[in-house]
Amino acid sequence: MEYINKYGFHALLAAMAGDIIISLLLPLFYSGYSSMKMSISALGNPQSPVRLPFNLWMLAEGLLFLVALPALHKHYAVVSGGLTNTLVAFVAAFAVGACIFTCFFSVNESKDVVTLASKIHGAGSILGFMLFLFVPLLVALLSFKGGEKPLGAICIFCFAAALIFFALFVMSDKQEFAGTFIANEGLWQRLNLVFMYLPLAIVAAENITSKA
């Protein structure tokens, strides 16, 4: 357990940084894929040439998030047990629903093709993203309670930005916005992830550097 606590924040940072990098790197090897227009999950569809590395990464990402949970809990438990348990539960739900489920239950390249796997993926991904959306807010509350006001302010900004981009991500799929700038589903999803991840990335980086 001591080893996990020592390197938990390394795992957390690797999961988040890797997610952004992989979502930008793999499209280079997928002809016809648009990072602006298409969701990240589409990289793992059955017709995707990068399906295997993408799905293996999603499994690894989910496991990295889970490995990081003990360190995250230890860091914040002294501030507030209730908020910390909620934070850990929300990150775990994202790790399983939006990452590990994505590895085993793929969406299809076309959203018109609906399968049992795509339904399971959709349910897990939506739940995971909706819960993780509140992670910046939880980190903000824990930061304010712990006397870290500058970090708390940054987290509030990240929560607001993530909320806006999540709303745009949901709207992008609506027929009335087809052909407009709002239809850039892939762009909004990636920006949403950046601002959801940033508070935890700062916490992880601070912990890593302080123990270096």
FITI-430201 format. One record per residue (C-alpha): residue in one letter; y, z, x. Coordinates in nm, 2 decimals, m for minus. Layout:
<pt r="a" py="Y" pz="Z" px="X"/>
...
This chain:
<pt r="m" py="0.00" pz="0.00" px="0.00"/>
<pt r="e" py="0.24" pz="0.08" px="0.29"/>
<pt r="y" py="0.18" pz="m0.28" px="0.42"/>
<pt r="i" py="0.26" pz="m0.42" px="0.08"/>
<pt r="n" py="0.58" pz="m0.22" px="0.05"/>
<pt r="k" py="0.68" pz="m0.32" px="0.40"/>
<pt r="y" py="0.64" pz="m0.69" px="0.34"/>
<pt r="g" py="0.69" pz="m0.71" px="m0.04"/>
<pt r="f" py="1.05" pz="m0.83" px="m0.01"/>
<pt r="h" py="0.94" pz="m1.10" px="0.23"/>
<pt r="a" py="0.70" pz="m1.22" px="m0.04"/>
<pt r="l" py="0.97" pz="m1.20" px="m0.30"/>
<pt r="l" py="1.21" pz="m1.40" px="m0.10"/>
<pt r="a" py="0.94" pz="m1.66" px="m0.01"/>
<pt r="a" py="0.85" pz="m1.70" px="m0.38"/>
<pt r="m" py="1.21" pz="m1.77" px="m0.49"/>
<pt r="a" py="1.32" pz="m1.98" px="m0.19"/>
<pt r="g" py="0.99" pz="m2.18" px="m0.20"/>
<pt r="d" py="1.03" pz="m2.25" px="m0.57"/>
<pt r="i" py="1.37" pz="m2.41" px="m0.52"/>
<pt r="i" py="1.26" pz="m2.60" px="m0.21"/>
<pt r="i" py="0.93" pz="m2.73" px="m0.36"/>
<pt r="s" py="1.12" pz="m2.84" px="m0.68"/>
<pt r="l" py="1.35" pz="m3.06" px="m0.46"/>
<pt r="l" py="1.09" pz="m3.17" px="m0.20"/>
<pt r="l" py="0.80" pz="m3.30" px="m0.41"/>
<pt r="p" py="1.00" pz="m3.54" px="m0.62"/>
<pt r="l" py="1.05" pz="m3.74" px="m0.30"/>
<pt r="f" py="0.68" pz="m3.83" px="m0.32"/>
<pt r="y" py="0.68" pz="m3.90" px="m0.70"/>
<pt r="s" py="0.81" pz="m4.25" px="m0.78"/>
<pt r="g" py="0.99" pz="m4.26" px="m1.11"/>
<pt r="y" py="1.04" pz="m3.88" px="m1.13"/>
<pt r="s" py="1.40" pz="m3.77" px="m1.19"/>
<pt r="s" py="1.51" pz="m3.43" px="m1.07"/>
<pt r="m" py="1.81" pz="m3.46" px="m1.30"/>
<pt r="k" py="1.62" pz="m3.56" px="m1.61"/>
<pt r="m" py="1.27" pz="m3.41" px="m1.58"/>
<pt r="s" py="1.15" pz="m3.05" px="m1.59"/>
<pt r="i" py="0.99" pz="m2.90" px="m1.28"/>
<pt r="s" py="0.67" pz="m2.85" px="m1.47"/>
<pt r="a" py="0.63" pz="m3.23" px="m1.50"/>
<pt r="l" py="0.55" pz="m3.24" px="m1.13"/>
<pt r="g" py="0.21" pz="m3.10" px="m1.22"/>
<pt r="n" py="0.12" pz="m3.34" px="m1.50"/>
<pt r="p" py="m0.22" pz="m3.51" px="m1.49"/>
<pt r="q" py="m0.07" pz="m3.85" px="m1.37"/>
<pt r="s" py="0.15" pz="m3.69" px="m1.10"/>
<pt r="p" py="0.07" pz="m3.79" px="m0.74"/>
<pt r="v" py="0.19" pz="m3.45" px="m0.63"/>
<pt r="r" py="m0.01" pz="m3.26" px="m0.89"/>
<pt r="l" py="m0.24" pz="m3.07" px="m0.65"/>
<pt r="p" py="0.02" pz="m2.94" px="m0.41"/>
<pt r="f" py="0.25" pz="m2.85" px="m0.70"/>
<pt r="n" py="m0.02" pz="m2.66" px="m0.89"/>
<pt r="l" py="m0.14" pz="m2.48" px="m0.57"/>
<pt r="w" py="0.22" pz="m2.38" px="m0.50"/>
<pt r="m" py="0.27" pz="m2.24" px="m0.86"/>
<pt r="l" py="m0.04" pz="m2.02" px="m0.81"/>
<pt r="a" py="0.08" pz="m1.90" px="m0.47"/>
<pt r="e" py="0.43" pz="m1.84" px="m0.61"/>
<pt r="g" py="0.29" pz="m1.63" px="m0.90"/>
<pt r="l" py="0.08" pz="m1.42" px="m0.65"/>
<pt r="l" py="0.38" pz="m1.37" px="m0.42"/>
<pt r="f" py="0.59" pz="m1.24" px="m0.71"/>
<pt r="l" py="0.30" pz="m1.00" px="m0.80"/>
<pt r="v" py="0.26" pz="m0.88" px="m0.44"/>
<pt r="a" py="0.63" pz="m0.80" px="m0.43"/>
<pt r="l" py="0.63" pz="m0.57" px="m0.74"/>
<pt r="p" py="0.53" pz="m0.25" px="m0.56"/>
<pt r="a" py="0.82" pz="m0.28" px="m0.31"/>
<pt r="l" py="1.06" pz="m0.37" px="m0.59"/>
<pt r="h" py="0.94" pz="m0.06" px="m0.79"/>
<pt r="k" py="0.97" pz="0.17" px="m0.49"/>
<pt r="h" py="1.32" pz="0.05" px="m0.42"/>
<pt r="y" py="1.46" pz="0.11" px="m0.76"/>
<pt r="a" py="1.24" pz="0.39" px="m0.91"/>
<pt r="v" py="1.46" pz="0.66" px="m0.77"/>
<pt r="v" py="1.76" pz="0.51" px="m0.95"/>
<pt r="s" py="1.60" pz="0.47" px="m1.30"/>
<pt r="g" py="1.23" pz="0.48" px="m1.39"/>
<pt r="g" py="1.28" pz="0.31" px="m1.72"/>
<pt r="l" py="1.50" pz="0.02" px="m1.60"/>
<pt r="t" py="1.27" pz="m0.02" px="m1.30"/>
<pt r="n" py="0.96" pz="m0.04" px="m1.51"/>
<pt r="t" py="1.12" pz="m0.30" px="m1.74"/>
<pt r="l" py="1.24" pz="m0.50" px="m1.44"/>
<pt r="v" py="0.89" pz="m0.50" px="m1.29"/>
<pt r="a" py="0.73" pz="m0.60" px="m1.62"/>
<pt r="f" py="0.97" pz="m0.89" px="m1.67"/>
<pt r="v" py="0.91" pz="m1.02" px="m1.32"/>
<pt r="a" py="0.53" pz="m0.99" px="m1.37"/>
<pt r="a" py="0.55" pz="m1.18" px="m1.70"/>
<pt r="f" py="0.74" pz="m1.46" px="m1.52"/>
<pt r="a" py="0.48" pz="m1.46" px="m1.24"/>
<pt r="v" py="0.19" pz="m1.50" px="m1.48"/>
<pt r="g" py="0.34" pz="m1.70" px="m1.77"/>
<pt r="a" py="0.57" pz="m1.94" px="m1.58"/>
<pt r="c" py="0.39" pz="m1.97" px="m1.25"/>
<pt r="i" py="0.02" pz="m1.89" px="m1.26"/>
<pt r="f" py="m0.03" pz="m2.04" px="m1.61"/>
<pt r="t" py="0.15" pz="m2.36" px="m1.49"/>
<pt r="c" py="m0.12" pz="m2.40" px="m1.22"/>
<pt r="f" py="m0.41" pz="m2.40" px="m1.48"/>
<pt r="f" py="m0.24" pz="m2.54" px="m1.79"/>
<pt r="s" py="m0.04" pz="m2.85" px="m1.72"/>
<pt r="v" py="0.22" pz="m3.03" px="m1.94"/>
<pt r="n" py="0.19" pz="m3.41" px="m1.98"/>
<pt r="e" py="0.43" pz="m3.66" px="m1.83"/>
<pt r="s" py="0.54" pz="m3.75" px="m2.18"/>
<pt r="k" py="0.64" pz="m3.47" px="m2.42"/>
<pt r="d" py="0.51" pz="m3.68" px="m2.71"/>
<pt r="v" py="0.15" pz="m3.61" px="m2.58"/>
<pt r="v" py="0.06" pz="m3.25" px="m2.69"/>
<pt r="t" py="m0.26" pz="m3.09" px="m2.58"/>
<pt r="l" py="m0.40" pz="m2.73" px="m2.59"/>
<pt r="a" py="m0.31" pz="m2.70" px="m2.22"/>
<pt r="s" py="0.05" pz="m2.81" px="m2.28"/>
<pt r="k" py="0.08" pz="m2.56" px="m2.57"/>
<pt r="i" py="m0.05" pz="m2.27" px="m2.36"/>
<pt r="h" py="0.18" pz="m2.38" px="m2.07"/>
<pt r="g" py="0.48" pz="m2.40" px="m2.31"/>
<pt r="a" py="0.42" pz="m2.05" px="m2.46"/>
<pt r="g" py="0.37" pz="m1.89" px="m2.12"/>
<pt r="s" py="0.66" pz="m2.07" px="m1.96"/>
<pt r="i" py="0.90" pz="m1.99" px="m2.25"/>
<pt r="l" py="0.81" pz="m1.62" px="m2.25"/>
<pt r="g" py="0.83" pz="m1.59" px="m1.87"/>
<pt r="f" py="1.17" pz="m1.77" px="m1.85"/>
<pt r="m" py="1.32" pz="m1.57" px="m2.14"/>
<pt r="l" py="1.22" pz="m1.24" px="m1.99"/>
<pt r="f" py="1.33" pz="m1.33" px="m1.63"/>
<pt r="l" py="1.66" pz="m1.44" px="m1.77"/>
<pt r="f" py="1.75" pz="m1.07" px="m1.81"/>
<pt r="v" py="1.64" pz="m0.98" px="m1.46"/>
<pt r="p" py="2.00" pz="m1.03" px="m1.32"/>
<pt r="l" py="2.13" pz="m0.80" px="m1.59"/>
<pt r="l" py="1.87" pz="m0.53" px="m1.51"/>
<pt r="v" py="1.95" pz="m0.56" px="m1.14"/>
<pt r="a" py="2.32" pz="m0.52" px="m1.23"/>
<pt r="l" py="2.25" pz="m0.20" px="m1.43"/>
<pt r="l" py="2.04" pz="m0.06" px="m1.15"/>
<pt r="s" py="2.31" pz="m0.15" px="m0.89"/>
<pt r="f" py="2.59" pz="0.01" px="m1.09"/>
<pt r="k" py="2.37" pz="0.33" px="m1.14"/>
<pt r="g" py="2.29" pz="0.33" px="m0.77"/>
<pt r="g" py="2.66" pz="0.30" px="m0.67"/>
<pt r="e" py="2.64" pz="m0.06" px="m0.55"/>
<pt r="k" py="2.93" pz="m0.20" px="m0.76"/>
<pt r="p" py="2.99" pz="m0.52" px="m0.56"/>
<pt r="l" py="2.63" pz="m0.62" px="m0.61"/>
<pt r="g" py="2.64" pz="m0.52" px="m0.97"/>
<pt r="a" py="2.94" pz="m0.75" px="m1.03"/>
<pt r="i" py="2.76" pz="m1.04" px="m0.86"/>
<pt r="c" py="2.46" pz="m0.98" px="m1.08"/>
<pt r="i" py="2.67" pz="m0.99" px="m1.40"/>
<pt r="f" py="2.82" pz="m1.32" px="m1.29"/>
<pt r="c" py="2.47" pz="m1.45" px="m1.22"/>
<pt r="f" py="2.34" pz="m1.34" px="m1.56"/>
<pt r="a" py="2.63" pz="m1.52" px="m1.73"/>
<pt r="a" py="2.57" pz="m1.84" px="m1.53"/>
<pt r="a" py="2.19" pz="m1.82" px="m1.59"/>
<pt r="l" py="2.25" pz="m1.78" px="m1.96"/>
<pt r="i" py="2.48" pz="m2.08" px="m1.98"/>
<pt r="f" py="2.24" pz="m2.30" px="m1.78"/>
<pt r="f" py="1.94" pz="m2.18" px="m1.99"/>
<pt r="a" py="2.13" pz="m2.27" px="m2.31"/>
<pt r="l" py="2.20" pz="m2.62" px="m2.16"/>
<pt r="f" py="1.83" pz="m2.65" px="m2.06"/>
<pt r="v" py="1.73" pz="m2.58" px="m2.42"/>
<pt r="m" py="1.99" pz="m2.81" px="m2.56"/>
<pt r="s" py="1.89" pz="m3.10" px="m2.33"/>
<pt r="d" py="1.57" pz="m3.15" px="m2.52"/>
<pt r="k" py="1.75" pz="m3.20" px="m2.86"/>
<pt r="q" py="1.77" pz="m3.55" px="m3.00"/>
<pt r="e" py="2.14" pz="m3.52" px="m3.08"/>
<pt r="f" py="2.22" pz="m3.49" px="m2.70"/>
<pt r="a" py="2.00" pz="m3.78" px="m2.59"/>
<pt r="g" py="2.19" pz="m4.01" px="m2.35"/>
<pt r="t" py="2.46" pz="m3.75" px="m2.28"/>
<pt r="f" py="2.52" pz="m3.54" px="m1.97"/>
<pt r="i" py="2.37" pz="m3.25" px="m2.15"/>
<pt r="a" py="2.03" pz="m3.43" px="m2.15"/>
<pt r="n" py="1.99" pz="m3.35" px="m1.77"/>
<pt r="e" py="1.70" pz="m3.11" px="m1.83"/>
<pt r="g" py="1.59" pz="m3.09" px="m1.47"/>
<pt r="l" py="1.94" pz="m3.02" px="m1.34"/>
<pt r="w" py="2.00" pz="m2.73" px="m1.59"/>
<pt r="q" py="1.65" pz="m2.58" px="m1.52"/>
<pt r="r" py="1.71" pz="m2.58" px="m1.14"/>
<pt r="l" py="2.06" pz="m2.43" px="m1.17"/>
<pt r="n" py="1.92" pz="m2.17" px="m1.41"/>
<pt r="l" py="1.66" pz="m2.07" px="m1.15"/>
<pt r="v" py="1.92" pz="m2.04" px="m0.88"/>
<pt r="f" py="2.12" pz="m1.79" px="m1.07"/>
<pt r="m" py="1.82" pz="m1.60" px="m1.20"/>
<pt r="y" py="1.69" pz="m1.57" px="m0.85"/>
<pt r="l" py="2.01" pz="m1.49" px="m0.66"/>
<pt r="p" py="2.04" pz="m1.12" px="m0.74"/>
<pt r="l" py="1.68" pz="m1.05" px="m0.63"/>
<pt r="a" py="1.73" pz="m1.27" px="m0.33"/>
<pt r="i" py="2.03" pz="m1.06" px="m0.22"/>
<pt r="v" py="1.83" pz="m0.74" px="m0.27"/>
<pt r="a" py="1.53" pz="m0.88" px="m0.08"/>
<pt r="a" py="1.75" pz="m1.00" px="0.21"/>
<pt r="e" py="1.93" pz="m0.67" px="0.23"/>
<pt r="n" py="1.60" pz="m0.48" px="0.25"/>
<pt r="i" py="1.45" pz="m0.71" px="0.51"/>
<pt r="t" py="1.76" pz="m0.70" px="0.74"/>
<pt r="s" py="1.79" pz="m0.32" px="0.70"/>
<pt r="k" py="1.43" pz="m0.27" px="0.82"/>
<pt r="a" py="1.45" pz="m0.53" px="1.10"/>
